[in-house]
Amino acid sequence: MASDGLVVGLDIGTTKVCAIIGERNENGILEITGVGMSNSTGMRKGVVVNIEATLRSVSAAIEAAEMMSGREVHTCWTGIGGNHIDGINSRGVVAVTGKNKETREIGPEDLSRVLEAARAVVIPMDRQVLEVIPQSYIVDDQKGIRDPLDMIGVRLEAEVHIITCSVTSAQNLIKCVNRAGFRVNDLVLQSLAAARSVLTEEEKELGVALIDLGGGTTDVLVYSQGTPYSTTTIALGGAQVTSDISIVKSISFETAERIKLDAGCCWEGLLEGNDDEIIIPGVGGRPPLPIPKSQLLTIIRPRMEEIFKMVKEKLEKLVFARPLGGGIVLTGGGAQLLGAAELANHVFKLPVRIGFPLPLGGLVEEYRSPVYATAAGLVLEGDEREREKGADKGGDVRSREKGSAPLFSKLTEWLRKEFF
């Protein structure tokens, strides 16, 4: 564990910043002791556009979590997302040197070499590798192997999913957190963290698409046969729905957001017999205007349907070994919109559920909302990585499979290769 005993997840989104503090109790069980949220004004579509505004939002969210937990935060695991994220599948192959030269047993050095071979893909100078996630291994044409360590073979192949991000976007995000007075342990893909907190192992094995409906973007992470298969981002989110309401009804963005959260719906069947009127506040001295909820639905549904159809187009381009038996899981703030699951079921023709963070100890009621899915996942991911570091100071390859080296080490390695 970290020196202060805390694991802090920081989710910096386009419309909100969430912070969750976790720590292990005397029985070694991870508990959530602090939760904080603040409005985000310095981000646009997952990218920092105003450093001062973003660092103020980060400070406010973490301070709220500190007040709840009574602990002081120094470091955090920070989520990164946005339209600059890209995922590709790659394969590497090496000859087995082996721990035992006579029997050709696959050792940790062979795993390191095959993963390095798999990640040797050409990416633009302005991008960096964020995660390298092994999908499966092949030993002498025997496919579908999850852990080939100690197996005997001559040829070792690795299929991996490589996630890349913009170098400047990552650096700006780290700068915001550092200037707010906190140190970033590492950057973790937001959709990967959300999947960690809301998906079950059974869903991952069957194949599932996680749709994280954020404010500025919609992140999509597809699992196939237990491992990440595709990562993509749609440059539309809940903020666009709010903007539509604001424009059509000539009200402020803040008022439109409040009306969307309080009375918004995107599925007609849920309004049958409940088509009450809501009050649209007047602007500039104009009197308030009452409208039925069904009229608000005619504004919200087309945009939500457009987002789901864009995701469906992305999914239809993928080639799966078998259909997505786990269906669709919606999470993020947009998943709270009434009727989102029903509309998604209509568009995808697959089972759909809302993804809530899996229960941990502590403040269960505070964080069990789709809004906190990413922050909760960052706590889980950070806790696992900290425990792996403590258990294996030697850096066993298997302890690093879920992510690449820390970001600062990656930047140093890149600079050394390019300029020295």
PyMOL commands that set and color helices and strands:
alter all, ss='L'
color gray80, all
select helices_A, chain A and resi 51-69+108-118+167-179+190-198+201-206+238-249+253-263+268-271+293-316+333-336+340-348+364-367+370-391+397-400+407-419
alter helices_A, ss='H'
color red, helices_A
select strands_A, chain A and resi 6-12+16-24+30-39+43-44+47-48+75-80+86-95+127-139+142-145+155-166+183-189+208-213+218-224+227-234+277-280+289-292+327-331+352-354+361-362
alter strands_A, ss='S'
color yellow, strands_A
deselect
rebuild
show_as cartoon
